[in-house]
Amino acid sequence: MSHIYILLTILFTVYGQLIIKWQVNAAGILPDKLTEKLSFIFSLLLNPWIITGLLSAFLASLFWMAAMTKFPISYAYPFMSLAFVLVVFLGATFFNEPVTLSKIVGLAAIVAGIVISSQK
């Protein structure tokens, strides 16, 4: 049951990353002038979707704190790499980002590392 805290940390982290990427893509390219950059960033901070992404980061941190009460960090932290694995595949699905052979090999190494490091 305690692993649910790690899972929720990962899911809220991934949600936040995907939502922010989606909305940043929709907003366009970051302007060159400093005043325009600040305006651009401020408008993103007022975007309701961005707010949910930031809120999800906060919720992820709450679940991470709960996980830290149940597990040593050396056991729990490698699971956070699963967020990277999910983001790569979901980025390919939602944003047509390439999944190359080198990425697949790297992801396989991450998963192998998690399996090895999660052994007690």
C-alpha positions as CSV (number, residue, x, y, z in Angstrom):
1,M,0.0,0.0,0.0
2,S,2.9,2.4,0.7
3,H,4.0,2.1,-2.9
4,I,0.9,4.1,-3.8
5,Y,2.6,7.2,-2.5
6,I,5.5,6.7,-5.0
7,L,3.0,5.9,-7.8
8,L,1.0,9.1,-7.1
9,T,4.2,11.1,-7.0
10,I,5.2,9.8,-10.4
11,L,1.7,10.3,-11.9
12,F,1.3,13.9,-10.7
13,T,4.8,14.7,-11.9
14,V,4.1,13.3,-15.3
15,Y,0.7,15.0,-15.6
16,G,2.3,18.4,-14.7
17,Q,5.1,18.0,-17.3
18,L,2.7,17.0,-20.1
19,I,0.2,19.8,-19.3
20,I,2.9,22.4,-19.2
21,K,4.5,21.2,-22.4
22,W,1.0,21.2,-24.1
23,Q,0.2,24.7,-23.0
24,V,3.7,26.1,-23.7
25,N,3.5,24.7,-27.2
26,A,0.1,26.3,-27.7
27,A,1.4,29.7,-26.5
28,G,4.1,29.8,-29.1
29,I,7.8,30.7,-29.0
30,L,9.3,32.7,-26.2
31,P,9.8,36.3,-27.3
32,D,13.3,37.8,-27.5
33,K,12.7,41.1,-25.6
34,L,12.8,40.9,-21.8
35,T,9.6,42.7,-21.3
36,E,7.8,40.5,-23.8
37,K,9.3,37.4,-22.1
38,L,8.0,38.5,-18.8
39,S,4.6,39.1,-20.2
40,F,4.6,35.7,-22.0
41,I,5.6,33.9,-18.8
42,F,3.1,35.8,-16.7
43,S,0.3,35.0,-19.1
44,L,1.3,31.3,-18.9
45,L,1.1,31.5,-15.1
46,L,-2.5,32.7,-15.4
47,N,-3.4,29.9,-17.7
48,P,-5.8,27.5,-15.8
49,W,-4.1,24.4,-17.4
50,I,-0.7,25.7,-16.3
51,I,-2.1,26.2,-12.8
52,T,-3.2,22.6,-12.7
53,G,0.3,21.5,-13.8
54,L,1.9,23.5,-11.0
55,L,-0.7,22.2,-8.6
56,S,0.1,18.7,-9.6
57,A,3.8,19.4,-8.8
58,F,2.7,20.5,-5.4
59,L,0.6,17.3,-4.9
60,A,3.5,15.2,-6.1
61,S,5.7,16.7,-3.4
62,L,3.1,15.9,-0.8
63,F,2.9,12.3,-1.9
64,W,6.7,12.2,-2.0
65,M,6.9,13.4,1.6
66,A,4.5,10.6,2.5
67,A,6.7,8.1,0.6
68,M,9.7,9.3,2.5
69,T,8.1,8.3,5.8
70,K,7.7,4.8,4.5
71,F,10.9,4.1,2.5
72,P,14.6,4.9,2.5
73,I,15.4,7.4,-0.2
74,S,17.9,5.1,-1.7
75,Y,15.0,2.6,-2.4
76,A,12.3,5.1,-3.4
77,Y,14.2,7.6,-5.5
78,P,15.1,5.2,-8.4
79,F,11.3,4.8,-9.0
80,M,11.2,8.5,-9.9
81,S,13.0,7.5,-13.1
82,L,9.7,5.9,-14.2
83,A,8.5,9.5,-14.7
84,F,11.1,9.9,-17.4
85,V,10.1,6.6,-19.1
86,L,6.4,7.7,-19.1
87,V,7.2,11.2,-20.4
88,V,9.2,9.8,-23.3
89,F,6.3,7.5,-24.5
90,L,3.6,10.0,-23.7
91,G,5.6,12.8,-25.4
92,A,5.7,10.6,-28.5
93,T,2.0,9.9,-28.3
94,F,0.8,13.4,-27.7
95,F,3.5,15.6,-29.2
96,N,4.9,13.4,-32.0
97,E,8.3,13.5,-30.4
98,P,10.7,10.8,-31.8
99,V,11.5,7.6,-29.9
100,T,14.8,6.6,-31.2
101,L,16.7,3.3,-30.7
102,S,19.1,5.1,-28.4
103,K,16.2,6.3,-26.3
104,I,14.7,2.8,-26.1
105,V,18.1,1.4,-25.0
106,G,18.4,4.2,-22.4
107,L,14.9,3.6,-21.1
108,A,15.6,-0.2,-20.9
109,A,18.7,0.6,-18.8
110,I,16.6,2.8,-16.5
111,V,14.0,0.1,-16.0
112,A,16.8,-2.5,-15.4
113,G,18.3,-0.1,-12.9
114,I,15.0,0.2,-11.1
115,V,14.5,-3.5,-11.0
116,I,18.0,-4.1,-9.6
117,S,17.9,-1.2,-7.1
118,S,14.5,-2.1,-5.8
119,Q,15.7,-5.5,-4.5
120,K,15.9,-5.5,-0.8
